[in-house]
């Protein structure tokens, strides 16, 4: 992550973006998983600021877009973005991880406004997103998009590979996956994540995960008849 105060080309300092480092800094404790959190910050901000059709007033609306955070370890960036967008008061952030706080070390959909799933266990989010997209299709709800953010290490879990194959075969066009690739996977393909999706019929894009314009173009690229994955490459996890 670059400096909190300087502007980097491709990373516009719009309303709220400049406040995110401070919002993340007020969350303290031994279970922060800071690298996991900061690796997702840019992608999360672009999604909530420019792409997702969901807000504090529509968290229960049938027509809302669904965002599922599968990479649930270190949710500080997720909480900071939700607070910046008004899903809950920013004052709650300082209670992160405390006994009586709704902001746990893993998000809880019953406690965190805007959270669609409880997450933290690797390999669950993408299958749940596939089921969500399939369920919306079955209900005739064609407008909502389903987004899920996963980490590259989650592809050590076989459940994700089954989900990728199923979604491609069923042409789940409203399904979108963001893979945060910080080279933390034990198995899999170094630099070849997009190829795994493409082999199952997905539309794919691989971008600089810190460049907001690249992210936005990839997030909004047309992909008729196919699900879409954006692999966002960031600095390797230390």
Backbone bond lengths (Angstrom), bond angles and torsions (degrees), N, CA, C in turn:
res aa  C-N    CA-C-N  psi(-1)  N-CA   C-N-CA  omega(-1)  CA-C   N-CA-C  phi
1 X - - - 1.463 - - 1.529 108.95 -
2 X 1.300 118.11 135.89 1.447 121.37 -177.62 1.522 110.93 -80.69
3 X 1.323 115.75 -178.04 1.459 121.71 -177.07 1.518 112.17 -54.12
4 X 1.324 116.22 147.01 1.466 121.61 -179.19 1.528 111.77 -71.92
5 X 1.327 117.21 -18.42 1.457 118.43 -171.82 1.510 114.03 -116.48
6 X 1.330 118.49 -15.41 1.456 119.90 -178.47 1.512 110.78 -98.38
7 X 1.310 115.55 149.34 1.464 122.01 -179.65 1.523 109.47 -94.22
8 X 1.314 115.98 131.88 1.457 122.25 179.91 1.515 108.83 -107.44
9 X 1.356 119.23 137.58 1.463 120.08 177.82 1.524 111.03 -53.30
10 X 1.320 115.16 135.75 1.461 120.14 -178.48 1.509 113.73 87.42
11 X 1.364 118.14 -4.63 1.457 121.18 179.91 1.521 108.72 -127.32
12 X 1.322 117.52 80.94 1.460 120.94 -173.38 1.520 112.16 -64.49
13 X 1.337 114.94 140.77 1.464 120.18 178.37 1.521 108.82 -92.96
14 X 1.318 116.42 78.69 1.457 121.65 179.65 1.524 110.12 -88.27
15 X 1.342 117.02 176.97 1.465 121.02 179.08 1.529 110.84 -56.38
16 X 1.322 115.29 124.68 1.457 119.53 178.18 1.511 114.17 97.48
17 X 1.321 118.03 -36.86 1.466 119.90 -177.85 1.523 111.24 -61.09
18 X 1.311 117.18 -44.67 1.462 121.09 -177.66 1.529 112.09 -65.29
19 X 1.325 117.36 -20.05 1.454 120.76 -178.42 1.529 113.48 -85.53
20 X 1.322 117.68 -14.33 1.459 120.08 -171.63 1.525 114.00 -63.55
21 X 1.343 120.05 -42.68 1.473 117.72 177.46 1.523 113.02 -56.82
22 X 1.335 116.48 -40.38 1.468 118.75 177.84 1.525 110.75 -65.97
23 X 1.323 117.23 -43.12 1.463 120.03 179.96 1.521 110.99 -60.75
24 X 1.328 116.98 -37.81 1.461 119.54 177.61 1.522 111.47 -70.89
25 X 1.329 117.32 -32.24 1.463 120.28 -175.28 1.522 112.93 -69.52
26 X 1.334 117.94 -22.76 1.467 119.43 -178.98 1.521 111.81 -79.56
27 X 1.343 117.20 -8.58 1.462 121.01 176.11 1.518 107.94 -91.92
28 X 1.311 116.40 116.01 1.453 121.20 -174.61 1.523 110.06 -122.39
29 X 1.337 116.00 173.68 1.459 120.46 178.57 1.514 111.24 129.81
30 X 1.335 114.84 174.27 1.463 120.85 -175.51 1.526 113.22 -86.34
31 X 1.310 118.24 -10.25 1.461 121.12 -175.33 1.526 111.64 -113.45
32 X 1.316 116.52 38.11 1.457 119.73 -174.80 1.532 112.70 -74.98
33 X 1.346 117.75 -30.19 1.468 120.46 -174.83 1.528 109.92 48.90
34 X 1.311 116.36 53.80 1.463 121.24 -172.44 1.524 114.16 -55.24
35 X 1.353 119.83 -45.34 1.471 118.22 179.68 1.524 112.61 -59.46
36 X 1.335 116.93 -39.46 1.464 120.15 178.54 1.514 111.26 -63.26
37 X 1.330 116.13 -36.21 1.461 120.36 -179.04 1.526 111.36 -72.92
38 X 1.324 116.25 -51.73 1.464 118.84 -174.64 1.520 112.12 -66.68
39 X 1.323 118.19 -25.19 1.466 119.95 179.64 1.520 112.05 -66.71
40 X 1.331 117.10 -22.04 1.467 121.08 -176.13 1.523 113.53 -99.19
41 X 1.326 118.00 -8.92 1.461 121.01 -166.21 1.523 113.02 -59.91
42 X 1.326 118.05 -46.96 1.464 120.55 -176.52 1.524 111.75 -65.11
43 X 1.324 116.27 -45.71 1.466 119.27 -179.67 1.515 111.36 -63.01
44 X 1.333 116.84 -42.47 1.459 120.30 178.99 1.525 111.34 -61.94
45 X 1.333 116.22 -43.78 1.457 118.70 -177.96 1.530 111.45 -63.93
46 X 1.320 117.64 -45.23 1.467 120.34 -179.47 1.522 110.17 -62.33
47 X 1.317 117.54 -40.78 1.461 119.94 178.63 1.521 111.50 -61.42
48 X 1.318 117.20 -52.43 1.462 120.32 -175.32 1.524 112.35 -74.57
49 X 1.312 118.05 -27.19 1.455 120.61 -177.60 1.521 112.98 -86.07
50 X 1.350 117.24 -28.66 1.457 118.73 -168.77 1.524 115.65 -134.89
51 X 1.323 117.99 -7.38 1.469 118.48 -171.08 1.527 112.76 -125.60
52 X 1.306 118.32 -53.80 1.460 121.26 -171.33 1.522 112.62 -68.59
53 X 1.323 115.45 136.58 1.457 122.29 174.63 1.527 108.51 -95.44
54 X 1.328 114.82 72.78 1.456 120.85 177.89 1.524 107.55 -158.94
55 X 1.314 116.13 146.25 1.459 121.60 179.26 1.507 109.83 -155.47
56 X 1.334 117.34 -179.41 1.462 120.51 -178.27 1.525 114.00 -55.63
57 X 1.313 117.16 -31.29 1.467 120.08 -177.60 1.520 112.97 -84.40
58 X 1.330 118.00 -9.05 1.470 120.24 -173.78 1.521 112.66 -125.15
59 X 1.340 117.81 22.20 1.465 119.16 -176.20 1.524 112.83 -65.45
60 X 1.320 117.81 -18.58 1.466 120.86 178.60 1.522 112.65 -114.63
61 X 1.322 117.99 5.27 1.459 120.92 -177.30 1.526 111.04 -72.83
62 X 1.318 115.75 139.35 1.469 119.14 -179.04 1.520 112.18 -63.21
63 X 1.334 117.49 -30.30 1.452 120.98 -174.79 1.529 113.02 -86.37
64 X 1.345 118.04 0.14 1.462 119.91 -176.01 1.530 111.52 -68.50
65 X 1.314 115.94 153.09 1.455 120.37 166.44 1.524 108.53 -71.61
66 X 1.316 115.44 148.31 1.465 120.74 178.25 1.530 109.25 -107.33
67 X 1.331 116.29 127.87 1.464 120.58 173.41 1.517 109.18 -117.11
68 X 1.320 116.51 124.36 1.455 122.62 -178.94 1.524 108.87 -114.66
69 X 1.314 116.27 121.47 1.463 121.04 177.10 1.519 108.22 -91.19
70 X 1.336 115.87 100.29 1.462 119.33 176.46 1.523 110.48 -79.60
71 X 1.328 116.37 -36.12 1.468 121.39 178.32 1.527 108.22 -77.17
72 X 1.330 115.75 73.79 1.450 121.50 -169.51 1.511 115.42 -88.25
73 X 1.346 117.57 -2.87 1.464 119.57 174.70 1.526 108.11 -75.68
74 X 1.309 116.38 134.59 1.462 119.85 178.80 1.509 112.53 63.58
75 X 1.336 118.45 62.63 1.470 120.68 -174.88 1.526 114.12 -82.10
76 X 1.325 118.16 19.25 1.467 119.40 -175.73 1.520 112.29 -58.06
77 X 1.326 118.19 -43.20 1.463 120.09 -179.65 1.531 110.27 -63.54
78 X 1.311 116.55 -41.32 1.467 122.05 178.93 1.531 109.86 -60.65
79 X 1.327 117.03 -48.38 1.453 120.36 179.32 1.532 111.33 -63.18
80 X 1.325 116.41 -41.19 1.464 119.75 -179.55 1.525 111.34 -62.50
81 X 1.338 116.99 -42.51 1.459 120.77 179.73 1.525 110.49 -67.39
82 X 1.320 117.71 -44.05 1.467 120.49 178.57 1.528 110.73 -60.31
83 X 1.335 116.66 -42.17 1.461 119.71 178.63 1.521 111.10 -65.65
84 X 1.332 117.10 -42.61 1.468 120.64 -180.00 1.521 111.48 -62.29
85 X 1.323 116.61 -29.95 1.461 121.11 -179.80 1.526 113.06 -92.40
86 X 1.328 117.51 4.80 1.452 120.74 171.93 1.513 116.24 87.05
87 X 1.324 118.58 13.46 1.463 119.76 179.17 1.529 111.55 -69.47
88 X 1.326 116.32 -30.29 1.459 120.97 173.83 1.533 107.86 -154.05
89 X 1.332 118.09 162.06 1.463 120.29 -175.66 1.526 112.19 -64.77
90 X 1.313 116.10 140.83 1.465 120.11 179.70 1.528 110.86 -62.95
91 X 1.323 117.85 -23.61 1.459 120.46 -179.82 1.526 112.40 -62.46
92 X 1.331 116.83 -22.64 1.464 119.72 179.23 1.524 112.58 -68.32
93 X 1.323 117.58 -23.37 1.461 120.37 -173.19 1.523 112.54 -60.00
94 X 1.313 117.27 -35.56 1.462 119.88 -177.76 1.524 112.40 -68.48
95 X 1.352 117.05 -13.12 1.470 120.41 178.60 1.522 112.17 -90.67
96 X 1.317 117.40 2.93 1.470 123.01 -175.66 1.534 111.70 -45.49
97 X 1.324 115.58 124.68 1.451 121.40 174.46 1.511 116.12 78.91
98 X 1.324 118.27 -1.56 1.458 119.44 179.22 1.527 110.42 -78.85
99 X 1.329 115.74 165.47 1.468 121.25 -171.05 1.518 112.59 -56.56
100 X 1.322 117.58 -43.62 1.461 120.85 -173.15 1.525 113.05 -103.36
101 X 1.334 117.52 16.38 1.462 120.28 -178.40 1.524 111.15 -90.86
102 X 1.341 117.57 142.55 1.473 119.67 173.02 1.524 112.25 -72.37
103 X 1.325 116.79 -13.80 1.463 120.96 -176.44 1.519 109.34 -94.70
104 X 1.312 115.90 86.25 1.450 121.11 -178.70 1.516 112.92 -82.66
105 X 1.327 115.78 175.86 1.460 120.57 179.08 1.524 111.61 -67.98
106 X 1.312 116.89 -19.73 1.464 123.21 167.40 1.525 106.71 -125.84
107 X 1.329 118.85 139.66 1.471 120.28 -178.44 1.532 112.20 -63.98
108 X 1.292 116.08 144.78 1.465 123.63 177.77 1.524 107.67 -121.53
109 X 1.312 117.00 119.01 1.467 120.51 -175.90 1.523 112.53 -64.77
110 X 1.321 118.10 -21.85 1.458 121.15 179.41 1.522 112.14 -82.96
111 X 1.327 117.23 -11.93 1.458 121.13 -175.58 1.518 113.82 -117.17
112 X 1.327 117.87 -28.09 1.468 121.70 -173.52 1.528 109.68 -103.88
113 X 1.327 119.28 112.39 1.459 120.90 178.21 1.530 111.30 -57.88
114 X 1.319 116.12 128.15 1.455 120.80 -179.55 1.505 114.30 97.23
115 X 1.327 118.76 -18.69 1.465 120.88 178.95 1.520 109.85 -76.43
116 X 1.317 116.74 128.81 1.466 120.95 -177.96 1.524 112.49 -89.57
117 X 1.330 117.39 -26.91 1.463 120.61 -178.76 1.527 109.30 -140.05
118 X 1.336 116.34 157.43 1.452 121.10 164.81 1.514 107.23 -83.32
119 X 1.323 117.46 133.40 1.468 118.51 -173.28 1.513 111.35 -142.09
120 X 1.309 115.11 169.98 1.448 122.89 -176.75 1.510 111.36 144.51
121 X 1.339 117.12 -34.88 1.462 121.49 175.97 1.524 109.03 -80.06
122 X 1.321 116.67 124.25 1.464 120.58 -174.82 1.523 111.69 -65.51
123 X 1.329 114.79 142.14 1.451 120.71 172.92 1.506 115.75 92.17
124 X 1.330 118.47 3.52 1.462 120.79 -177.38 1.530 113.38 -96.39
125 X 1.318 117.32 -35.64 1.457 120.33 -169.66 1.507 114.96 -63.82
126 X 1.319 118.02 -43.42 1.466 120.28 -177.92 1.529 111.70 -66.30
127 X 1.330 119.93 -45.89 1.473 117.96 174.03 1.528 113.08 -59.15
128 X 1.337 117.37 -38.00 1.467 119.43 177.58 1.527 111.06 -65.59
129 X 1.319 116.84 -37.32 1.466 120.02 177.98 1.523 110.92 -66.57
130 X 1.317 117.23 -38.45 1.464 120.55 176.38 1.528 109.76 -61.20
131 X 1.328 116.39 -45.35 1.455 119.84 178.31 1.518 112.40 -63.67
132 X 1.334 116.48 -37.12 1.462 120.36 178.17 1.523 111.13 -64.49
133 X 1.331 116.56 -46.18 1.466 120.63 179.15 1.520 111.19 -63.16
134 X 1.317 116.15 -40.77 1.469 119.83 179.27 1.520 110.67 -66.87
135 X 1.338 116.94 -39.74 1.463 120.64 179.09 1.515 112.61 -65.44
136 X 1.329 116.95 -41.37 1.464 120.35 177.93 1.527 110.32 -63.69
137 X 1.333 116.42 -41.22 1.474 119.47 177.48 1.520 110.40 -60.87
138 X 1.325 117.12 -42.87 1.460 120.97 -178.31 1.526 111.73 -64.01
139 X 1.342 116.42 -28.98 1.458 121.14 178.65 1.524 112.96 -86.08
140 X 1.306 117.15 -0.64 1.458 120.84 -178.11 1.512 113.51 76.14
141 X 1.337 117.49 16.97 1.465 121.62 178.17 1.528 108.33 -92.08
142 X 1.321 115.66 91.34 1.459 121.07 -174.15 1.525 113.36 -89.87
143 X 1.335 118.07 -17.04 1.460 120.05 -175.50 1.523 113.85 -77.34
144 X 1.336 119.67 -42.30 1.462 118.43 -174.85 1.532 112.25 -64.50
145 X 1.325 115.20 135.84 1.459 121.07 171.19 1.521 108.47 -94.03
146 X 1.307 115.69 148.38 1.462 122.02 176.19 1.519 108.01 -113.36
147 X 1.324 116.02 123.71 1.455 122.67 178.98 1.522 108.94 -119.36
148 X 1.322 116.09 141.03 1.457 120.65 174.52 1.520 108.32 -137.84
149 X 1.327 116.34 134.58 1.465 121.85 178.02 1.522 108.56 -106.90
150 X 1.322 115.23 123.24 1.461 121.35 -178.52 1.531 109.15 -124.67
151 X 1.321 115.92 161.15 1.450 121.37 174.16 1.515 110.85 -98.81
152 X 1.334 116.87 155.06 1.460 119.12 -178.43 1.530 111.89 -61.30
153 X 1.339 117.43 -31.00 1.462 119.83 -179.55 1.520 112.50 -67.55
154 X 1.317 117.20 -18.21 1.465 119.51 179.17 1.522 112.23 -68.00
155 X 1.323 116.74 -15.18 1.464 118.79 179.04 1.522 111.89 -81.07
156 X 1.336 116.76 4.88 1.455 120.57 165.42 1.524 110.51 -75.95
157 X 1.334 116.86 -10.40 1.464 122.71 -178.42 1.524 110.39 -99.59
158 X 1.331 116.43 126.75 1.457 120.84 -176.85 1.507 114.42 -64.15
159 X 1.332 117.31 -24.82 1.459 120.12 -179.51 1.525 111.56 -59.29
160 X 1.319 116.94 -33.78 1.464 119.64 179.79 1.517 111.68 -68.56
161 X 1.303 117.70 -37.83 1.460 120.34 -179.50 1.532 110.80 -67.21
162 X 1.310 116.30 -37.31 1.466 119.36 175.30 1.524 110.48 -64.52
163 X 1.327 116.42 -40.20 1.461 120.09 -179.77 1.521 111.37 -66.21
164 X 1.314 117.42 -40.49 1.469 121.51 178.12 1.519 110.35 -61.33
165 X 1.326 116.60 -45.06 1.464 120.51 -179.06 1.520 111.45 -65.28
166 X 1.324 117.28 -43.43 1.461 121.09 -178.75 1.523 110.84 -63.64
167 X 1.337 116.65 -47.96 1.463 120.27 -176.15 1.515 111.48 -63.06
168 X 1.333 117.28 -38.85 1.453 119.75 177.58 1.516 112.36 -65.29
169 X 1.332 116.01 -43.19 1.460 120.24 -178.84 1.522 112.03 -65.88
170 X 1.330 117.16 -33.39 1.455 121.47 -178.05 1.532 113.00 -92.74
171 X 1.314 117.16 1.01 1.459 120.48 176.36 1.514 113.51 56.64
172 X 1.328 117.40 49.41 1.466 121.25 -177.52 1.524 109.55 -77.06
173 X 1.301 115.41 81.63 1.464 123.40 -173.19 1.520 113.23 -61.46
174 X 1.322 118.82 -28.44 1.463 121.19 -177.25 1.521 112.53 -87.56
175 X 1.322 117.24 5.22 1.458 122.22 179.16 1.525 110.45 -95.31
176 X 1.339 115.90 130.52 1.457 122.67 179.38 1.524 108.82 -131.42
177 X 1.317 116.51 135.55 1.457 121.76 179.16 1.524 108.77 -120.80
178 X 1.320 116.28 135.30 1.458 122.26 170.81 1.521 106.73 -112.94
179 X 1.320 116.15 118.44 1.464 121.42 177.59 1.524 108.47 -102.94
180 X 1.327 116.90 119.11 1.454 121.09 174.48 1.526 107.51 -86.84
181 X 1.327 115.95 109.83 1.464 121.55 -175.84 1.526 108.84 -102.02
182 X 1.335 115.84 98.16 1.463 120.26 175.56 1.531 111.46 -113.94
183 X 1.347 114.61 27.25 1.473 122.74 174.64 1.526 112.00 57.76
184 X 1.321 116.21 41.47 1.466 119.55 -179.07 1.522 112.71 -106.95
185 X 1.331 117.66 1.60 1.458 120.43 -179.21 1.530 111.16 -73.12
186 X 1.330 116.32 143.12 1.456 121.38 175.38 1.520 110.52 -82.31
187 X 1.321 115.82 -39.08 1.460 121.69 -179.39 1.536 108.29 -115.74
188 X 1.320 114.34 -166.52 1.465 117.35 175.05 1.514 112.59 90.09
189 X 1.324 115.47 -154.46 1.451 122.15 -169.15 1.516 110.10 -121.69
190 X 1.301 116.70 115.89 1.459 120.41 177.97 1.521 108.90 -67.89
191 X 1.342 115.42 110.32 1.459 119.88 -179.08 1.510 114.65 77.64
192 X 1.327 117.88 5.57 1.458 119.61 -175.41 1.511 114.47 -117.78
193 X 1.316 117.31 23.07 1.468 120.40 -177.61 1.519 111.00 -62.26
194 X 1.331 117.20 -43.71 1.466 119.81 -178.34 1.523 111.66 -60.36
195 X 1.322 116.94 -35.05 1.468 120.45 -179.67 1.519 111.44 -63.35
196 X 1.340 116.61 -33.75 1.466 120.05 178.34 1.521 110.05 -63.26
197 X 1.324 117.76 -42.60 1.461 121.75 177.96 1.528 111.08 -69.65
198 X 1.323 116.94 -43.63 1.466 120.55 -178.53 1.523 110.99 -59.21
199 X 1.330 116.71 -36.26 1.458 120.46 178.99 1.511 113.96 -64.14
200 X 1.328 116.31 -18.66 1.467 121.13 177.41 1.525 111.92 -103.79
201 X 1.338 116.74 13.45 1.457 120.46 173.27 1.511 115.77 91.68
202 X 1.331 118.00 11.66 1.462 121.37 -179.85 1.522 111.46 -80.94
203 X 1.323 116.10 153.02 1.455 122.97 164.26 1.525 107.47 -78.68
204 X 1.335 118.20 138.75 1.461 120.32 -174.23 1.522 112.31 -134.93
205 X 1.320 115.00 155.41 1.467 122.57 171.98 1.523 107.11 -151.03
206 X 1.319 116.77 141.90 1.463 122.53 175.45 1.518 107.64 -123.37
207 X 1.342 116.32 125.45 1.466 120.51 -171.42 1.524 110.54 -137.23
208 X 1.326 114.55 168.28 1.459 122.43 169.85 1.526 107.99 -70.91
209 X 1.314 117.41 115.49 1.449 121.50 -175.11 1.507 114.95 -73.01
210 X 1.339 117.68 2.30 1.465 121.61 174.97 1.522 112.38 -110.01
211 X 1.301 117.59 -3.73 1.462 121.59 -176.83 1.524 109.44 -98.98
212 X 1.325 116.76 110.55 1.457 120.82 -173.77 1.519 112.94 -65.76
213 X 1.313 117.83 -35.79 1.465 119.29 -179.95 1.525 111.01 -70.24
214 X 1.323 117.53 -41.17 1.468 120.07 175.96 1.515 110.42 -61.96
215 X 1.313 115.97 -44.53 1.458 119.55 178.78 1.525 111.23 -59.87
216 X 1.317 117.21 -46.21 1.460 120.33 -177.92 1.522 111.45 -63.26
217 X 1.321 117.29 -43.40 1.471 119.73 178.72 1.525 110.73 -61.41
218 X 1.303 115.78 -42.29 1.468 118.74 -179.33 1.520 111.35 -69.37
219 X 1.333 117.08 -39.39 1.464 120.47 -179.95 1.526 111.84 -64.50
220 X 1.309 117.62 -31.76 1.466 121.08 -174.15 1.527 113.32 -103.91
221 X 1.326 117.79 8.60 1.464 121.06 179.63 1.524 110.10 -66.37
222 X 1.335 118.25 137.70 1.466 120.13 178.40 1.519 111.18 -68.95
223 X 1.326 116.19 146.57 1.474 120.66 179.46 1.527 108.73 -151.62
224 X 1.329 117.80 62.51 1.471 121.14 -174.63 1.526 112.24 -58.22
225 X 1.332 114.61 129.94 1.454 121.09 174.07 1.511 115.54 78.93
226 X 1.347 117.26 2.15 1.471 119.41 -176.82 1.525 110.47 -138.14
227 X 1.324 116.95 149.01 1.466 118.65 169.03 1.522 109.53 -70.69
228 X 1.323 116.02 164.49 1.468 121.23 -171.29 1.520 110.12 -131.89
229 X 1.329 116.74 136.27 1.458 121.56 176.10 1.516 109.65 -124.21
230 X 1.329 115.90 138.66 1.461 122.69 173.25 1.519 107.32 -118.38
231 X 1.331 115.99 117.08 1.456 121.33 175.36 1.514 107.95 -91.98
232 X 1.329 116.54 115.50 1.468 122.19 -176.80 1.524 107.88 -104.22
233 X 1.318 115.78 107.52 1.459 120.32 -178.45 1.536 110.39 -85.00
234 X 1.319 115.49 129.64 1.461 122.04 176.62 1.519 108.71 -128.29
235 X 1.335 115.96 175.58 1.445 120.38 -178.61 1.525 110.66 -59.12
236 X 1.350 118.35 144.90 1.467 120.33 -179.22 1.516 112.17 -58.34
237 X 1.323 114.94 145.92 1.448 120.84 177.75 1.511 109.34 -68.41
238 X 1.336 116.93 133.02 1.466 121.49 179.43 1.532 110.87 -81.51
